[in-house]
Amino acid sequence: MVVSIQPATVSRCGMIYLEPSSLGWEPVLQSWCNTLPDELNSEHGKLIMALFHWALPVSITFVRKHCKVSASFHIALQ
C-alpha cells in the first residue's frame, strides 16, 4: 500500500514505482509461475499456485514466530 507519493516516485509517463517489499510474495510467485515451461504451467499451474497459497503463509508465520532472522528477511516477506 502506498502511504505517500513523492513527486519523484511518479514518472513522466504516469507510472508509479513501488518498493518490492510493499508488494508481498504473491507477485513474485506469479512472475515465477510465468517462467515455467508451458507444459508444466498449463497442466499444473493452478495446483502449484494453490500449494504455495496453502503452505507459504503458515511457513512465514512459523519463521517469524520461532526463528531468529535478520531484519531484511522480515521486510522481504511482508
C-alpha positions, 0 to 999 in steps of 0.5 A: 500500500502506498502511504505517500507519493513523492513527486519523484516516485511518479514518472513522466509517463504516469507510472508509479514505482513501488518498493518490492517489499510493499508488494508481498510474495504473491507477485513474485510467485506469479512472475515465477509461475510465468517462467515455467515451461508451458507444459508444466504451467498449463497442466499444473499451474493452478495446483502449484499456485494453490500449494504455495497459497496453502503452505507459504503463509503458515511457513512465514508465520512459523519463521517469524514466530520461532526463528531468529532472522535478520531484519531484511528477511522480515521486510522481504516477506511482508 
